[in-house]
Amino acid sequence: MCGIVGAIAQRNVSQILLEGLSRLEYRGYDSAGICTIDKNELNCIKTTGKVKNLKEAVKEKGCLGTIGIAHTRWATHGVPSEVNAHPHICENLALVHNGIIENFAELKEQLIALGYNFKSQTDTEVLVCLIHHHLQSSDNLLQAFKAALNEVKGSFGLALIDKNDSNTLYAARSGSPLIIGLGIGENFIASDTLALLPVTRRFIYLEENEIAVITTESVNVYDLDGNKIEKTAVESDLDTESISKGRYRHYMQKEIFEQPQSLQNTLLGRLRGDDISTETIVGSDENSFKDIEAIQIVACGTSYHAGLVGRYWLEELTGIPTNVEIASEYRYRKAVVRKNSLFITISQSGETADTLASLRLSKEQNYSKSLCICNVNGSSLVRESDFTLFTKAGAEIGVASTKAFTTQLLSLLILALILGKQKGTISAEQNHEIMENIRKLPNLSQEFLECDSQISKLAEEFSGKHHCLFLGRGVMFPIALEGALKLKEISYIHAEGYAAGELKHGPIALIDKEMPVVVVAPDNSLMDKLISNVEEVRARGALLYIFISKDAHIKQDEQTRKLALPDCPEILQPILFTIPLQLLAYHCAVINGTDVDQPRNLAKSVTVE
Ligand code: M6R
């Protein structure tokens, strides 16, 4: 979702700001803007569309200054347009904003009554005018900034400059992530560390309701009452390599092919013989989960699908009743919380608004502990959970989640083993067998990637379709859901995932020659049941794409396209059978000519409700 970059230095900052915006493009946006202070004047340039349009405008018009702020906007209030793009200006002040000001309409009315005029439809313009209004009766901008923030309801990550003071950059956060990058004789802000990697690796994370006052030499952080807060800087371990496409055409393609390495990284340093080291779950020890009697998993999108798979493993290996729910639903429901319940969130970004709100809600409920499965160190979920299991997928830039998902699945399997061991529900033999299988996973994932060229051929026929069903049974049902989500989000082909046994209760009415059906069919204990469901579909004329273990038997005819996949242990099937589905979605999107890495209307990290 929207991206923020800010900089204060002794050199011209516009290239740093524009490069930062380019690095935030993956988050999804529809317009962009930049504002520097040049000779005590605000120099603001805004464009719709891609950051390259802004770069061209900056080249043409010029944009100098040693202090500046920049933004990519994903429209919430008002259509994508130059007028609604950020920064928003009120007299001497310029502001960029991520998040939503919920009471903006009533504040706007009050400000109109005070004589303020508005050009845009945005909540952000209201906020910058509110700060300006408070500045008229305050000693300084910090005081006015605090006063305004105390009046607003909603979420924000903010960067603010004043043309009358080119030595100070202001930032604030509540519900929308913001980090400060520390340089030598220069400092930066951004909504994501990736934006600043070319200029620094040292970061301070702003917490909820904190304001930062930043100069070239200093960073001071305050709470909304004006109390100073001591902050510690942390070093990022992300490398710049991880944010280049390398030899691949798209980030998504690169991230699919990185899966053997990212799965290896998830395991790295964690397996000790048949044991998993206690450091694997940050904050835990060998007794942390002994008393757990129930589990609630909450997540969104692909991460929710990972949770659905995780339930099968957690219940099977630990005997702990496990519930899985979409975060945007959980947060508005009065959940019954059982004694000694563990609250688990799953998130690639660690910043998804609904997941974070659910975690915060869980603290008011009767949960005994919280654990997050997350890919981003320093993210809000990580900082606010009791325990963290890092997925270690590495930076994921493509909007469609791929390596984040398979490493989430592996993390959930590891979690089930840890809990099973602590609860004494898993035998030594079973544990040994699963550990041996887990070790084979990176190599097996490499073997599964070898189906790429076959899938690209299948995609040629498939990509012309307008609708599609994905079927799976048991633990492969959530994988069918994930396959359908992948296809629809990047190729724009309408796709739905179904539990194969559910088909005859309604969706079978849709089956005809124009409705391809993808069947996720690894050789496992539910294979026979699945084959019966396949026959029901075949009998109604559907074109079948069956992704099946190579030695499993399936009737072949002109209606059937069979993709034979390597044999693999049953416990690993959900992880490995995801890979061909990712490739199918990828190749269909390429053939359909969509924007694979930044599909329309989507944002990588959904930080607003
Ligand atoms: O960062 P998170 O894992 O919390 O994000 C959750 C969803 O927004 C995300 O998985 C989304 O569904 C992806 N676009 C799926 O590819």
Boltz pocket constraint, residues with backbone or C-beta under 6 A from the ligand:
constraints:
  - pocket:
      binder: B
      contacts: [[A, 300], [A, 301], [A, 302], [A, 303], [A, 346], [A, 347], [A, 348], [A, 349], [A, 350], [A, 351], [A, 352], [A, 355], [A, 399], [A, 400], [A, 401], [A, 402], [A, 486], [A, 489], [A, 603], [A, 604], [A, 605], [A, 606]]
      max_distance: 6.0
